[in-house]
Amino acid sequence: MDSTRPQPPTAADTGDRGAPSEDAEQFWERHYRTRRAWDARVNPLLAETAAPLRPGAALDLGCGAGGDTIWLAQQGWHVTAVDISVTALERIRERAHDLGIAGRVATEQHDLADSFPAGQFDLVSAQYFHTPFPLLRGRVLRTAARALRPGGLLLIVDHGSTAPWSWNQDPDLHYPAPTEIAAELDLDPAHWSVLRADMPRRRAIGPVGETATVVDNVLLVQRTAG
């Protein structure tokens, strides 16, 4: 794991909550159109989880800058990259083409509050899957679990602490623990097993180079039966 990996951006970290009349698609389009270039590397917990696996079909939920999608495709996975932002998806397609892996990357635009990609997957990745807009996140992640093939994995990584550069410095802000997230998913233990539920720490780098120790909330679920 790269202990200096920057904390992946979310709406909370951008400091940009959007205008009251702005919908989710407009917000994220503006975010990716106006955002300066960033180093879109793989999230370390995804790399740690996926590296020993045999490549198959992967789903990257809220793929954003595409670091996870590109890394998975480079490892031999066939990846469906999903985001609400057309701009983000266009940039992923361009990068995949430049790297010669376009044949292993498919992009789909979805507002996951309303629709979900079709198909079955060996790996579903939900990295820092948050939005400032209404979203029944538990329902989306439950749908993701049901989209797994038997033996497939759902990896959910959330923020578990407030970084010094986060816009919300409320000391009472609650970050649901992995066990709380698992309880919200309410998956039948006869068909899904929790393989990992912990809160590791890592060193993160902020937008202007500052560093801090942050906590990630990690939940790894495996589908054990159809």
N, C-alpha and C positions, 0 to 999 in steps of 0.2 A: 504494500500500500504506500502511495506517495503522501507522506505526512504534510507536505506543503501544498497539496492540491487546494485551489481556491474553493470556497463554499459556493456551490452552484446557485445561480440567481433564481429568485422567485419574485413574485409581485411584491412581497413584503420587503425584499432586499433592494428593489429598485428605487424605493422612496417615491414611487409614482403610483398613486391609487386610482388615477383616471377621473375624468369629469363625471358628475352624477348622471348625465344623459348618455354617457358612452357605454356601449355594450361590450361584451367580452371580446368579440372578434376585433372590434376597432381598437380596443386597449392593447391587445397583444400584437396587432399589426403595427401600431405606432411604436410599441416597445422594440420590435425587431428592426423596423425601418430606420429608427433614429439611434439605435444603440451602436456605439463604437465597436470596432472589431475586438473579438475576445478569443482567447485560446480555448477552443472547444475540445478539451480532452475528456477521456472517459472518466466517469465517476469511479473512484477507487473501490467502493464496495460492490459495484457491479462487476468490475474486472476480477475482483477476488472471488466472487461467486461463480462467474461464467467461465473463467479460465480453465478449470478442470473438466468442464462439460463437453460432451460431443456436440458440435454445432448442429442446429436444426432450424426451426422457424421461431423467430423472436418478434415480440411486439414491444415497441418503445412508446409508452404513453406520455404525452406532453413532451415530445422529443426536443423542442426548443432549438438550441444551437447545433445539436446533432452530434456531439462528441461521443455519446453512447452508441448511437446508430452506426456511425462510421467505424468505431472500434469493433463492434460486433461483426459487421460485414467483413472487416479485414481478418477476423478470426475464422471466417467461413460460414457465419450465420446468414440466413436469408431474413432480412429485417423489414418489418412493416413499421414505418415511422409515422406517428400520428401527432398532429398538432392543430390548433385552431388557426394559426397564422400561416397564410399562404407564403409570405416572405420567408419565414423560417424553413418551410418545406422546399422552396425554390433553392435556397442556399445549400440545403443538404443534397439535393439532386445534383447541383453544380459541383459540389465537393466530391461526391461519389463518382461522378463522371471523370473529374480530373485525376482521381486516384485509381481509376480503372476497375471500380467495384460497383458500377451502376446496375449491373445485372443482379446484384444481391440486395438492392435497396428499392423498396416500394414506398411511396409516400401517399398518405391519405389525410385530407382535411376533415376534421370532426370537431364539433363542439360536443365534448363528452357529456355535457349536461343533457344532450338530446339524442345522440347517436353513438354507436360503438362499432368498430371494424368487425367484419365477418371473419370467420376462420377459426382454426385451432392452432395452438402454439405450444412450443416446448419451453419457452421462457417468456414471461411478461415482466417488464421492468417499469416501475413507477418511482422515479427519482425526484424527490422534493415536489411532489404532485400537489401543488397548492395554487389557489387563485383568489383574487379579491372579490370575485363574483359568486353568486349563489351556485352551489354545486353539491349534489348529494354524493359526496366522495365515497362513502361506504358502499353505496349502490354500484358506483362505477367499478370499484375494486372487487366487489363481489362478482360482478359480471366478468371481470378479468380472470378471476379464479375459475369461473365456469368455462372460460375459453381455453383452459389448459388441457392438453392431452394427458392421459394417465402417465404419471411420472414427471410431468412438467412442473416448473417452478414459477411462483410469483414472488418477486423481490420488491418490497416497499421500503424506501429509505426516506425518512422525514427529518426535519430539523428537530433537535432535542434541547436546544439552548439558544439564547439570544446573543448573536455576535455584536461586538461593539459598533459595527457599521450598519446594523439593522435599523430600519426606520422606527420600529416599535420597541421601545426600551421599557415597556411596562414590566416591573418586577413580578407582577402577579400573573403574567401571561402563562397559560397552561399549554404545555406540549404533550399531547396524548402519548402515553408509554406504549411500547409494542403490544403489551398484553391488552391494553384498552382498544387498540386498533383491531386486534384479533377478535376481541369480544364484539366489536361493532360489525365485523364481517359475518359473524355468526355462521360459520361454515360447519357443515356436518362432519364430525370427526371420523365418521365411517368412510368419508371420501377425500378428506383433506387433512394433512398433518402439518403442524408447526415445527419446522426444523430449526429455526433460530428466532429468538426474540431477545435482543439485548440493546445496550446503549453505549457503543464504543466512543472513545474520544479521539480527536485528531487535531493537528495544527492546520489552520485555515488562513488564507491570505485575502485581505479585503481589497476594495476597489482602488485604493491608492497605495497598496503595498504593506499595510499594517497586518500584523499577525495576531492570532488569538487561538486558544484551545476551545473547540466547540464539540458539542455532543450530537451524534446522529442516532435516531431511533430506527432500529432495523427489525423488520419482520420478514421472514422467509417461509413461504407456505408451499407444500408440495401436494399435487393432486395424486391420490393413491389409487383411485378407482374411477371408472367412467360414470 
